[in-house]
Amino acid sequence: MSVKGMQPIVSEYCMLWEAIKNYEARLEKFSSMSTDDDQQLQYDEKLQDIEGLKKSLKIAAIQDYDLKLT
C-alpha cells in the first residue's frame, strides 16, 4: 500500500483492519444465508478479494510500523 503513495498511520491501519474484518464477517453471513447461487457466488468472490486485501494490509503494516494486525 505505501509503495503506491498511501501511508496510513498506525491508528488508520487498525481502523482499516477492523472495517475489513467486519465487512468480511457480514459477507460470510450473507453468503451462508443466500439461496440464490449467483448472489452467493458474488459474495464468495468478494470474500476472495478481501483475503488478498488483508494480506496486502498486513504486509504494509509490518513494513511501515512493524505492526502485526490480527
C-alpha positions in Angstrom: 0.0 0.0 0.0 2.6 2.5 1.0 4.6 1.9 -2.2 1.7 3.4 -4.2 1.7 6.6 -2.2 -0.6 5.8 0.6 1.0 5.6 4.1 -1.6 5.3 6.8 -0.6 6.0 10.4 -0.9 3.2 13.0 -4.4 4.1 14.1 -5.6 4.1 10.5 -4.2 0.7 9.9 -6.1 -0.6 12.9 -9.3 1.1 11.7 -8.9 -0.3 8.2 -8.3 -3.7 9.6 -11.3 -3.6 11.8 -13.5 -2.4 9.0 -12.3 -5.1 6.7 -12.9 -7.8 9.3 -16.4 -6.5 9.9 -17.2 -6.4 6.2 -15.8 -9.9 5.8 -18.0 -11.3 8.6 -21.0 -9.6 7.0 -20.3 -11.1 3.6 -19.8 -14.6 5.1 -23.1 -14.3 6.8 -24.9 -13.2 3.6 -23.1 -15.9 1.6 -24.2 -18.6 4.0 -27.8 -17.3 4.1 -28.2 -16.8 0.4 -30.4 -19.2 -1.6 -29.5 -17.6 -4.9 -26.4 -19.3 -6.4 -25.4 -16.2 -8.4 -25.7 -14.0 -5.4 -23.7 -16.4 -3.3 -21.0 -16.5 -6.0 -20.8 -12.7 -5.8 -20.3 -12.8 -2.1 -17.7 -15.5 -2.3 -15.8 -13.6 -5.0 -15.7 -10.5 -2.7 -14.5 -12.7 0.2 -11.6 -13.9 -2.0 -10.8 -10.3 -2.8 -10.8 -9.4 0.9 -8.3 -12.2 1.6 -5.9 -10.6 -0.8 -6.6 -7.1 0.6 -6.0 -8.4 4.2 -2.6 -10.0 3.1 -1.5 -6.7 1.5 -2.6 -4.7 4.5 -0.7 -7.0 6.9 2.5 -6.7 4.8 2.2 -2.9 4.6 1.6 -2.6 8.3 4.6 -4.7 9.1 6.9 -2.8 6.7 5.7 0.6 7.8 5.5 0.2 11.5 6.4 -3.4 12.4 2.7 -3.6 13.3 1.1 -7.0 13.4 -2.6 -7.0 12.6 -4.7 -9.9 14.0 
